[in-house]
Amino acid sequence: MPVKRGHKRKASARNGSKQLKHNGEATIEELIEEVDARIAREHKLSPNSLPDKRNTVKKQIDWEIPRKALHSSIGFFTIYLYTSKGDPQTVVIALSTALAVLVPIDILRLKYPLFERAFEKCVGIFMRDSEKKSSNGVIWYILGANTALITLPLDIAIVSILILSWADTAASTFGRLWGPLTPPLPARLFGLPLAPRKSLAGFIAASLTGAAVAAGFWTYLGPVRDNLTWSWDAGVSSTFSGGSAEGGKVFSGWAGLAVVTVCAGLVSGVAEALDLGSVDDNLSLPIIAGGCLWGLFKVLGWLGDIFS
């Protein structure tokens, strides 16, 4: 049976190939085996050139470091402003001014490719690929923080911003590191839709971070200022307990701190994992976390009035 020239050239080019059988002609099967063997040898990668999946994952996480560093630094700046008795209204005005500048810039970036390239060259390391064709996450971050500061008591607003800054970062980081090793979250939790891309590792990280934020703030940082929603000695503020100081004390001390910590952790994990469609979590997380904490203190104040 005649053999294609391409196969003959590949077979003859092989150094030290076998003698052809059957009157100088090899069977098709033999030629295919020889060609496959040569291709395998030529394309065989050395151990040093094999793609290392661990390096690939690490590189992906490294690209997130500038973004996560910026994301987390807002939490430290928030603590500084709170402990130094900074005026919340001044912060709101400053953030609103920043929005007035950033929104037109973002519109220009999305509309004009030349401006987009210049913008990404300057601050592209802080952006995800998904943000390069949509609104900048910083805008939603500022909107979320401003909404919390305007609508919530100051201590709850601060905790909400810290949850946004640190719990979201923890969920993203540990979700990337160990998410593939843990089972995915259920489609719904307490009837609420959860994002399919979220992992149990990220949920646990967000919950633990949110719990630590609440416990640390109301134990150590909160007392720097007056008019707290919750304090160690007084428990829930009288504004949340129908004006009764005795009712608020029902959830003071370790009992109150335990309830607040556990609930804040659960709220942080669920709020971070929620599937809200196209709503940016930089906007939804502080609003949902802050709103749930506000509702928690209302419930605790009501229960305190009943049991006091």
N, C-alpha and C positions, 0 to 999 in steps of 0.2 A: 504494500500500500504506500503510495507516495506521501512524503512528509512535507509540511510547509517550511519555506525557507527560513522564516523567523525562528522556528524551533531548531532547525539545523544549525543556524549561526550561534544560538545560545548554547546548544549542546557542544559544538566544536570549540567554542571559546573557553570552555571550562578546562582548567589545567588538570591533567591526569585523568581525563574522563575514561570511562570503560570502552572496550572495543565493541563496536556495533555487532549485533548478532543477526542471525538469519541472512546470510549472504550480504553483509555490510549494511543492512538496514535494521534500525531498532524499531521496536514496536512503539506505538503512540504512548502507551502507558509508561514505558521506560523513559522516553523523552520528557514526558510531563513530570515524572519524579525527579529527573536530573535538573530540569529547569527550576522546579520548585525548591530543590535543595540549594541551588546556587543563589536564587533570589533571597532565600532565608539567610544564607551566610552573608551576602552583601549588605542586607538591611538590618542585620543583627546589631542592636545597640549595645554599647559598652555599659557597664554598671554605672559609671559616672554620668552617662547621658540619659539614663532612664528618668522619666518625669516623676518627681516625688510629690505625691498628693498632699503630704503634710506641708511641703514648702508652698504649694499652690494655695492651700487654705490659709497659711500664715501670711502670705503676701496679700490675700484678700482682706484679712483682718488688719494688717498694717495700713492698708489704704484708708481704713476707717478711723485710724488713730487721730489725724488732725480734726476730723469732724467730731469725734466723740470727746476730744479734749476741749473743743470749743463748747460743745453741748454741756459737759460737766462743769466747766469753769463758771457758768452762769450761777450754779448753785452756791459756789464759794463767794461770788460777788454778792449774791442775795443775802447770805449770812452776814457779810461785812456791813451791808447797808442796814440790816436789822439791828445788829449789835451796836453800831455806831449812831443809832437813833436817827437814821436818815428819814426824811419826810416821804411817805408813800405817794403823796400827790405830786411831788417833784419827780419821782421815778415814773409815774404815769405820764406826766407831760414829756419827759425825756424819751420814753418809749414811743409815745405818739408822734413825736417829732421824727424819730428814726423811721417810723412807718411812712411818714409823709415823704421821706427821701427814698426809701427802699422800694415802695410800690411803683413809682414811675420808672425807676431803674429796671425793675423786673419786667415791666411792660415793654420797654425798649429792647431788653434782652430777648424776649420771646418774639418780637416783631422784626428785628433787624439782625441778620446773621453776623454782620461785621461787629456790631456791638456785643453780640453774644460771645463771639470768639475772644474779644478783648476782656469781657467780664470773666469768662471761665479761665482765662490765662492768669487773672489776678487772684480769684478766690475759688477756682474750680476744685482744689483739693478738699474743700469743705462741703462739696456737693456730691450727692449720689447721682448715678447715671439717670435714674428715674426723674430727678429734679431738673435735669438739664433741658427737658422739654415741657416742664410744667412750673408751677409757682415755687418759688424758693421757700424751703422749710423755715428759714429764719423769720419770714413774715408771719407764718402761722405760730411760731414760737412766741413772738412778741405779742401777737393777738391773744394767745392763750394766757400768757402772764398778765397782760393788762386787764383782761376780763376778770381774772381771779382777784387782782388787787382792787378793782373797782366795785365788785359785787359781793365779796366775802369779807368777814372779819380778818384783820391783818394776820393773826397767827395762823388761821386756816389757809389764807392765801399763800403765806410763806411756805408752809408744809406742802401745798399743792405744787408750787414752783420747784421745790426741792425734789418732789417725786418725779416731776417731769424731767428735771436735770439728771438725776442719778438712777432712778428706777428704770427709766426708759433706756439709759445707757447700759445698765447691768443686764437687762433683758436681751438687748441686741448683742452684747459681747458674749455672754454665756450661751445664748442661743446659737451663735455661730460656732462656738467652741464645742459644745456638747449636745446641741440640738439633735444631730443625726443619731446620737446614741440613746436618746430618750423617745418615748412614744409621742405621737402628735396629740394635741389637745382635742377634746371632743368638739363636735360641731356646735354644741350649745352647752352653756353652763348657767344654771338658774334661769333658763329660758332665754338667755342672751346669746346672740351669735358670736362665735369666736373665729378669728381669721385662720384659715387652713395652713398658712405659712408659719404660724406660731408653734413653738415647741414647749414641752413640759419644762425643759431646762430654763428657758427664758422666763416662763411663768413663775417658777420657783425663785429665780434671781430677782425678778421685779417685786414679788411679794415680800421676800426677806429684806430687800432694800427699803421698800416702803414702810415696813414695820420698824426698821432701825431708824429711819428718818423721823417717824412720829414719836418714838420713844425718846430718842436723843433730843429732839427739839423741845418737847413739852417738859422734859426733865431738866435740861441744862440751859438751853438757849432762850426758851420762852420767857422765863422770869426776868430777863433783862428789861422787859417792858411791862407795863401794867395792862389791865383790861383784857386778860387772857380768856379764851373760851374754856380752857381747862387748865387747872393748876393742881399741884400735888396736895396742898392743904385744903383748898376750897372746893376741889372737884369741878363740876360743871358750873359755868357762870350762871348767875341768877337770871340773866337775860334769856337763858335757854331753859330755865326751870320754873317759869311762872313767877319769878320774883322771890322765890323761896331759897334762902341760903342753906337751910337745913336739907332741902331736897337735893341740892347740888352736891352736898358732902357725901351722899350715899355712894357716889362713884369717885371718891377721892382716893389718894394713896395707891397702893399696889393693885387693888381691885380695879380702880378706874384706869390706871395705866395699862393693865393687861387687856382690858376690853378695847381701849383706844388703839393699842399696838396691833392686836390681832385683826381688828376691823380695818385699820389703815393698810395693813399688809395685803389682806384679801382684796380690798378695793383697788390697790395699786396693780396687783397681778391681773385682775379682771379688766380694769380700764385699759391697761396696756395691750391686752390680747384681743380686745373687741374688734369685730369686723364691722366697720361703719362705712364701707364702700370707699368713696373717694375722699372722705373727710380725713385730713391730716391729723396724726396722733399728737403732734405738737400743739394743736388747738384743742383736741378733745380730751387729752389726758388730764391737764390741770383743771379743766372745767368739771369733768366727771368726778375726779378725785376730790376736788374741793366741795362740790355739791353733795357728794355722799358723806363726807366728813361733817358738813354742816347738818345734814339730816340725822347723822348718828348722834350728835350732841343734842339735837332736839328730842330724839327718842330717849336718850339717857336722862335729860332733864325731866321729861314727862314721867319716866319710871321712878326717878328720885322723888318726885312729888307724891307718887303713889305709896312708896315704901317708907317714906320718912314719918 
